[in-house]
Amino acid sequence: MSELFNPSFGQMLNRARVLAGRTQQEIAAASKVSFARIRQFESGFSEPTLEEKEAILAALVTDLVRLDEPASNGNGDRGVIELVRSYRRLEPAAQTSLRQFLKAAAPRSTQRSDA
């Protein structure tokens, strides 16, 4: 029962991946982390390195942000606007899962001490 309140990185990866509608193979290809490693993380057999976490996070976020689109207001904020809109369209449970995943994936030096 405690895993519901303190999920592992692998559990959060699985939730975020499923919510994004991506397969393990797609995340592996987009992140350049092997399919076997993605499967190991989600199964709880292995913990990713910081570099692997960052690559996986980037692969998941890529679906939400289109950085190659021209800025809507001339100063490059379109990607951020699209990210916020995409986040707001998620169900509350999906928002919570995404926040947990992002917190777990963030480098320790960037995590707030009050979080």
C-alpha positions as CSV (number, residue, x, y, z in Angstrom):
1,M,0.0,0.0,0.0
2,S,2.9,2.4,0.7
3,E,3.8,2.3,-3.0
4,L,0.6,4.2,-3.8
5,F,1.9,7.1,-1.7
6,N,5.6,6.7,-2.5
7,P,5.8,5.2,-6.0
8,S,9.2,4.2,-7.4
9,F,10.7,5.9,-10.5
10,G,9.7,2.9,-12.5
11,Q,6.0,3.1,-11.4
12,M,5.9,6.8,-12.2
13,L,7.6,6.2,-15.6
14,N,5.0,3.6,-16.4
15,R,2.1,5.9,-15.4
16,A,3.5,8.8,-17.3
17,R,4.3,6.7,-20.4
18,V,0.8,5.2,-20.4
19,L,-0.8,8.6,-19.9
20,A,1.2,9.9,-22.8
21,G,0.0,7.0,-25.0
22,R,3.5,5.8,-25.7
23,T,5.0,2.3,-25.7
24,Q,8.2,1.2,-24.0
25,Q,9.7,0.8,-27.5
26,E,8.7,4.4,-28.4
27,I,10.2,5.8,-25.2
28,A,13.4,3.8,-25.7
29,A,13.8,5.1,-29.3
30,A,13.0,8.7,-28.4
31,S,15.3,8.7,-25.3
32,K,18.1,6.6,-26.7
33,V,17.8,4.5,-23.6
34,S,17.6,0.8,-24.5
35,F,14.3,-0.9,-24.5
36,A,15.7,-3.5,-22.0
37,R,16.6,-0.7,-19.6
38,I,13.1,0.9,-19.9
39,R,11.6,-2.5,-19.1
40,Q,13.9,-2.9,-16.2
41,F,13.0,0.5,-14.7
42,E,9.3,-0.2,-15.0
43,S,9.7,-3.7,-13.6
44,G,11.6,-2.3,-10.6
45,F,14.7,-4.4,-11.4
46,S,17.0,-1.4,-12.0
47,E,17.2,2.3,-11.2
48,P,18.2,4.8,-14.0
49,T,21.2,7.0,-13.9
50,L,20.6,10.8,-13.9
51,E,21.4,10.9,-17.6
52,E,18.9,8.2,-18.3
53,K,16.2,10.0,-16.2
54,E,16.9,13.2,-18.1
55,A,16.7,11.5,-21.5
56,I,13.4,9.7,-20.6
57,L,11.9,12.9,-19.3
58,A,12.8,14.7,-22.4
59,A,11.2,12.0,-24.5
60,L,8.0,12.2,-22.6
61,V,7.9,16.0,-22.6
62,T,8.6,16.2,-26.4
63,D,5.0,15.1,-27.0
64,L,3.7,18.1,-25.1
65,V,5.9,20.9,-26.4
66,R,6.6,21.7,-30.0
67,L,9.8,23.8,-29.8
68,D,10.1,24.0,-33.6
69,E,6.9,26.0,-34.0
70,P,7.2,29.7,-34.5
71,A,6.6,31.8,-31.4
72,S,3.1,33.1,-31.1
73,N,4.1,36.4,-29.5
74,G,7.5,37.0,-31.0
75,N,9.5,36.1,-27.9
76,G,9.6,32.3,-28.0
77,D,6.8,31.5,-25.5
78,R,4.7,29.3,-27.7
79,G,6.3,26.0,-26.4
80,V,5.6,27.0,-22.9
81,I,2.0,28.0,-23.6
82,E,1.4,24.7,-25.4
83,L,3.0,22.8,-22.4
84,V,0.7,24.6,-19.9
85,R,-2.4,24.0,-22.1
86,S,-1.5,20.3,-22.5
87,Y,-1.0,19.9,-18.8
88,R,-4.3,21.6,-18.0
89,R,-6.1,19.1,-20.3
90,L,-4.9,16.2,-18.3
91,E,-7.2,14.6,-15.7
92,P,-6.3,15.5,-12.1
93,A,-4.8,12.0,-11.5
94,A,-2.7,12.3,-14.6
95,Q,-1.5,15.8,-13.4
96,T,-0.5,14.3,-10.0
97,S,1.4,11.4,-11.7
98,L,3.2,13.8,-14.0
99,R,4.2,16.0,-11.1
100,Q,5.5,13.0,-9.1
101,F,7.4,11.8,-12.1
102,L,9.0,15.2,-12.8
103,K,10.0,15.5,-9.1
104,A,11.6,12.1,-9.1
105,A,13.4,12.8,-12.4
106,A,14.7,16.2,-11.4
107,P,18.4,16.4,-10.4
108,R,18.7,16.6,-6.6
109,S,20.3,20.1,-6.8
110,T,17.2,21.6,-8.4
111,Q,14.6,20.1,-6.1
112,R,13.1,22.4,-3.6
113,S,13.7,21.5,0.1
114,D,10.1,22.4,1.0
115,A,8.5,20.1,-1.5
